[in-house]
Amino acid sequence: MTGPTMENQVRAALDKAWEEMIFIGPDHPYYPLLAELVSAVGKSWQQGYDHGRHGGQHVNPYVWNSQGG
C-alpha cells in the first residue's frame, strides 16, 4: 500500500509518538527508545520514497535477506 493514504498513516503514527514523548518526558526510561524510533521511522520512510523516486532497482530498498542485498 503506497500513496497519500499510506503517507498519512505514517505521518499520523509519527505525530502520535511525538506527542507521547511530551507526556512521558525525558526522564522516563523509554524516552530515548521512543525518540530513536520516531526519528528512524521518518528517516526510513524518506529513504524508501527517495529510492523509488530515483528509480531504485527494487521496490523495497531494505531487502537484507535477498541474494543481491
HUMO-V74720 format. One record per residue. RES is the residue in one small letter. OMEGA is omega in whole degrees, -180 to 180 (999 if undefined). Layout:
# HUMO-V74720
RES,OMEGA ; RES,OMEGA
This chain:
# HUMO-V74720
m,179 ; t,176 ; g,-175 ; p,-179 ; t,179 ; m,179 ; e,178 ; n,178 ; q,178 ; v,-180 ; r,-180 ; a,179 ; a,179 ; l,179 ; d,179 ; k,179 ; a,179 ; w,178 ; e,179 ; e,178 ; m,179 ; i,-177 ; f,-177 ; i,177 ; g,-175 ; p,179 ; d,180 ; h,-177 ; p,-179 ; y,-177 ; y,180 ; p,180 ; l,180 ; l,178 ; a,179 ; e,180 ; l,179 ; v,180 ; s,-177 ; a,-179 ; v,178 ; g,-180 ; k,-178 ; s,177 ; w,-180 ; q,178 ; q,178 ; g,178 ; y,179 ; d,179 ; h,179 ; g,-179 ; r,-179 ; h,174 ; g,178 ; g,-176 ; q,-177 ; h,-179 ; v,180 ; n,-179 ; p,-177 ; y,-180 ; v,-175 ; w,-173 ; n,179 ; s,180 ; q,-175 ; g,-175 ; g,999
